Amino acid sequence: MKQSRALISDGHGGYEVQDISVGAPGPGEIRVQIRAAGLCHTDWDSIQNWKKRFVVGHEGAGLVDAVGEGVTRVAPGDAVILNWAIPCGTCFQCLEGFTHICEKNSPVCGEGLCGHAHAGATLEAGKPVERSFHLGTLSEYTVVREQAVVRLDVPMPFSSAAIVGCGVMTGWGSAVNAARVQAGSSVAVLGCGGVGLNVIQGAALSGAVTIVAIDLNESRLAQAREFGATHGVLAQREDPGYAHMKAQVADILGGRMADYAFECTAVPALGAAPLALVRSGGTAVQVSGIEQVVPFDCELFEWDKIYINPLYGQCNPQRDFPRILSLYQSGRLKLDELVTKTYTLDSVAQGFEDMLAGRIAKGVVLLGEGG
């Protein structure tokens, strides 16, 4: 049993740091000493909306502390990145190649957003407590399935490694895996936070020649250029029919709309915006996971436009994480630069405040020796 400090949601929209105990890993499980955990809007939304107590956090990286019976992929002491869309490898979706929507293990498509307590689960005051997305990374220790980790073989800070498992993967994968951005194409990216910046990186690495970043914040547009955007459009809060955005994009692209457009804001009113920003036959991608009912003008779908809403950049962790790490190691993918600020468990309130105010691209909580 390991003692661990952890961020616990109280089930009523609040949270607190508590001391918990973390048991030994069971068969096929791994106990990880978390060294860094990314802060994500999903963490805040879950605290506000899930009416239960749970260990917060679904982005993380750290060191393998112990392994259970039958574990072969990693050994104690290995550095690992955690992945929240955990494939079983045997269900229909996994066999079809859609491991990110596994029918057995995916917290979105299977057992629910929190992992049920089990032999190695965290314990709070002697009672089992669930973990966000089967991970609960805002804890000094956690126990996860073997399939939830990818070995980190590239020298890099844990703070940079931690963000690969959600924000980086979602943005980069939406461009590379889902939209399959083609070389020589044009791309519009609406929203230049952490996910949007990684869409931009994915599009640039795919060979897009014109990448138009769109945001309300001029400083974010400036940062987007550092990550590969070729042009910037300062959005207007009131923009009926997306007229301003459309005019600006069309002007940049010589009268035609973009080949691809990505929505990365999570603002329901902008759910249809990527359809307005793509040409006839173009591909519109709703990246941010809007889950509200959104009215659409069906004329936006006309002329062979494609609209997709991929989950997690269609992540296959054992395939995609090594690709991302290789791009980072070669200097072609920026990860260190995405981490605007680091926090500790005791200063996590400031981290959430900075995130919600749009002051950071990505915030990371350091744990253990780092925090």
N, C-alpha and C positions, 0 to 999 in steps of 0.2 A: 504494500500500500504506500502511495506517495502522497504527501501533503502538497496542496497546490492552491495558490490564489487565483481566483477566477471572477469574471464579470457575469453576474447572474441577473437576468430579467425577472422582475417581480410579478409579471403577469398583469400589471395595471398601468403600463406605460412608463415605468421607472426601472432603475437598475441599481445594483450596489456591488462592491467588491467584497467577496467572502472567501473564507478559508474552506476548502473542500478536500476530500480524500479521493484519490484515483486508484482503482484496483489494478491488479495484474492483467495483462492481455490474455484472452482465451484463445482457443484454436483459431488460426487464420487471422489473428489480430496483432496490432502493434501499439505499444505505448510510445508516444512521442513527447519529448521535451520541446515545447513550443518556444522558439526564440524571437519570432516576430509574427504579428497578425495584422493584416490590412483592415482598415475601416471602410465600410461600404454602405451606401444608402439602404441596401437590403437589411443590414444589421439594425439600423434605426427603425425601419418600417416594421421589422419583426418585433422589436421591443414595444412599439406602439400598438401592434395589432394582434399578436399572438397572446391569447388569454391564458398563459401558463408560465411556470417558472422553467427557465432553461439556461444553459451556458451559452453565451452569445459568441458569434464569430464563425465565419466560414472561409476565410482566407488565411493561410498560415504556412510557415516553414520552420523546421527545427531539426533536432537530432533524435534518431531512434534510441529509446532508452531501454526497451525490452521487447522481445517478440514471443508470440505464442506458438504452440505446436503447429507444425506444417508450414510456417512462413519461410519462403525461399527467396523472395525478391530483395530483401534488405536484411541487414544485421545490425546489432547494437553499435552505435557510434556513427552510422551512416547519416549524412545530411539528406533531408527529404523535403519535397513540396507537397502540400496536401491538395486534394481535388475533391470537390463536393458532389459532383455527378459521378457516383461510384458504380462502375459496370460490374455485372455478374459474369458476363461472357457467355451465357448459355440461353438467355431468353430470346424471344423473337426479334426484338429491336437490336440487341447486341449482335445477333447473328446476321442481321441485315446491315450492320455497320453503323448503327445509330446508338453507340454506347452511352451518349449523353442523356438519352431518354430511356435508359434501362427500365424494364417493367418490374424488376424485383428490388433494386437497390436505390434507384433515383429518388431523392427526397421530394422532387417535384411530381414525378409520375408514379411513384410507388408507395412507400410506407408513410409518407407525410414529411413535413418540413423539419421536424425534430426527430432525432434518432431515439428509439426506445431504450430504456435502461437495460443493461445486461451485465454479465459477470465482470466486465472490465469498465463499466460505465462510471462516470463521476458520481460521487455520493455527497449529499449535503445534509449535515446533521443526522447521519445514519439513514437517510431516505434517498432513494434513487432520484436523480434529476436528469432530464433529457438534455441533448446537445443540439444546437442549431445545425441543420443540414448534416446530421450524423457526425459532426466534427467538434464544434465548440472550441474554436481556436483562441478565444480570448481567455485562456487558462494556461497556467505554467505547464501543465501536463494534460494529455487527453489520450484516450484509447480509440483506435479506428480500425476498420478493416484493412487488410493488406492491400486491397485494390484501391484504397483511397490515397496511396502515396506513390510518388515518382521520385526515384533517387536523384539527388542533386550532385552531379559530377563536375559542374563548372564552378570555378572560384568566383564567388560573388557575395555581397552582403545578404544576410538573411532578410533584411528589410526589403530588398529588391526582389528576392526570390518569393517572398510571401504574397506579393500582389499578382504573380503569374496565374494563380489558381482561381481567379474570377475576373477582375477588371481587365487585365491584359488579354486573357484568353477570349473573353466575350467580344472585345473590340477587334482584335487581330483576327480571330476566327470568323467573325461576321463578314469581314472583307475577303479573307483568303479561302475559308472552307464553304461558307454559305453563299455569298454573292459570286465568288470566284471572279473577282475583278481581273479584267484582261489588260495586258500590256497595251499602252497607247490610248487608254480610255480616259474619260473625264468622270470625276467623282465630286459630289457635294456632301458635306458632313455637317449636320445640324446638331450643335451642342458639342463643346470642346472641353469637357471635363475629362476625367481619367479614361472612361470608355471611348469617348470620341477621339481622343489623342491616339489611342491604339487602333481605331479604325483607320485613321490617317496613316499611321505607320504601316498597317497591313496593306493599304491601298498603294502607298509609295513603293513598298517592297515588291508588290505585284506588277509594278511598271506603269501605273497610272501617270499620265503626263500633266494633267491639270486636276488639282485637288482644291476645292473651294471650301474653306472653313467658315461656318456661320455661327455667331454667338452674340449675346447681348453685351458681353464684357470685352472691351478692347484689349485688356491684358491677356485674356485667354486666346484671342486671335493672334497676338504676337507670339505666344507660346506655341500655338498650332503650327506656325511657320517653322519653328525650330524642330518640329516633329515630322515635317514633310509637306505641309500645306503650301500651295503655290500662290493662293489668293485668299483674301479675307473679306467677309461681308458682315457689317455690324447690323444685327437684327433690330427690329422695332417691336416693342411689347404689344402694340396694337397694329395688326397687319391683316386686315380682312381678306380672306381668300389667298393669303400668302403672297399678295401682289408685289410687295416690296422685295421679298426674297426672290421671287421668280424673275422680276425685272433685273435685279443685280446679277443673278446667276446667268441669265440669258445674255446680258451685256458682256460678261467675262468670256462666255463660250461662243460668241459670235452669232447669237440669235437662237441657237438650239439649246434645249435643256440638257442636263447631265445624263451620261450613260447609266450611272448608279447614284442613288441618294440614300443616306443613312440618317435615321432619327435616333439621337443618343441623349435625349433630355428627360425622358419619363414624364413629360407634360402631356396629359390626355388630349388637350386641344391641338397638339402637334402630331397626333397619330397619323393623320392623312397627309402631312406635309411632304414626306418623301415622294409620294405619288405626284404631287404638284411640281416637284423639282426634277423629275426625270422626263426624258424624251419619249416619244412613242416607241414601244418595244424595249424601253429601259427597265431596270430593276430597282425597286424601292424596298428598303430594308428597315424594319422597325426593330431596333436593337435593344432598346431600354426596358422592354418587358412591361408595357402598359397593360394593366389588367382591368381597366374600367370599360364600360360601354361607351363607344365613341361613334358619333354619327358621321357617315361618309357620304360625299357626293359621288355617286356611282360613275359620273362622267370622268372622274379622275382615273378610273380603271380602263378607260377606252384606249383603243389602238395598241392592243397587245402588251400593255404594261404588266409587269409581274410584281406582286407584293408578297414579301415573305417576312416571317416573324421567328427567326431562329432562336433556339435556346442555347446560351452559353457558347456561342460561336461554333456549334456542332462539334464540341470538344471530344476528341479521343485522347485521353491524357498520356498514354504510353507512346502515342505517335506525335502529338502536338507539343507537349512540354519539351522534349529533347530538341525539336525544331526551333522553338522559341529561345531556348538556352544557347543553341548553336549560333543563332542570329545575334544574340546578346554578346557572346564571346568574341564574335568577329567584328563587333562594333557597329553592326548594321541596325540593331534594335535598341532603342533607349529604354532602360528600366530604372537605373539609378536616378536619372533626371525626373522621372515621374513622381518620386517620393519627395513631396514638398516639405513635409515636417514629420517628426517622430514624437511619440508620446509614451507614457507609461500607463499602467492600469489606474494609477492614482490621478492622472491628468486626462483620462479618456473623455471626460465631459468637455474639455476644451477641444479635443479632437472632433467630437460630434458637432460642436458649435462651428468650428472652422469649415467642416465638410458641408453643413447645411447652408452656411453663408456663402459658399462658393469661393472661399479664400485659398483652397488648396486643390491641386490636381489629385493627389492621393496622400492620405495620412496613414501612418503605420504605428502600431503599438509595439514597443520592444518589451520582451519578457525575459525572465531569468537573469543571466549575467548582463544581457544587453539593456534591461530595463530597471 
